[in-house]
Amino acid sequence: MDTEAFWRMRDAAEDDDKPLANSMADHLAAMSAEEILAFEHCCSRLRDAVRR
């Protein structure tokens, strides 16, 4: 997953009427294991960049 895809997914989750964490969990549940790992890898890269 690239950074743009990460933010598109996050924005789509934010547009739902549910709390963000619940909506993100729903989006992740619809993904394959490989897609979830790619999401986590992207999330980790972004988190590390913020901490620098």
C-alpha positions as CSV (number, residue, x, y, z in Angstrom):
1,M,0.0,0.0,0.0
2,D,1.3,3.4,-0.9
3,T,0.8,6.5,1.1
4,E,-1.9,7.9,-1.1
5,A,-3.9,4.6,-0.8
6,F,-3.5,4.7,3.0
7,W,-4.9,8.2,3.2
8,R,-7.8,7.4,0.8
9,M,-8.7,4.5,3.0
10,R,-8.5,6.6,6.1
11,D,-10.6,9.4,4.5
12,A,-13.2,6.9,3.5
13,A,-13.3,5.5,7.0
14,E,-13.7,9.0,8.4
15,D,-16.7,9.6,6.1
16,D,-18.7,6.8,7.7
17,D,-21.2,7.5,10.4
18,K,-19.3,5.2,12.8
19,P,-16.4,6.1,15.1
20,L,-13.2,6.2,13.2
21,A,-11.6,3.2,14.9
22,N,-14.7,1.0,14.2
23,S,-14.8,2.2,10.6
24,M,-11.1,1.4,10.1
25,A,-11.6,-2.0,11.6
26,D,-14.4,-2.7,9.1
27,H,-12.3,-1.6,6.2
28,L,-9.4,-3.8,7.3
29,A,-11.7,-6.7,7.9
30,A,-12.6,-6.6,4.2
31,M,-8.9,-6.9,3.1
32,S,-6.8,-9.9,2.5
33,A,-4.0,-10.7,5.0
34,E,-1.4,-9.4,2.5
35,E,-3.3,-6.1,2.2
36,I,-3.5,-5.7,6.0
37,L,0.2,-6.3,6.3
38,A,0.8,-3.7,3.6
39,F,-1.4,-1.3,5.5
40,E,0.5,-1.9,8.7
41,H,3.8,-1.4,6.9
42,C,2.6,2.0,5.5
43,C,1.2,3.0,8.9
44,S,4.5,2.2,10.6
45,R,6.5,4.2,8.0
46,L,4.2,7.2,8.5
47,R,4.4,6.9,12.3
48,D,8.2,6.7,12.2
49,A,8.4,9.8,9.9
50,V,6.3,11.8,12.4
51,R,8.6,10.8,15.3
52,R,11.7,12.0,13.5
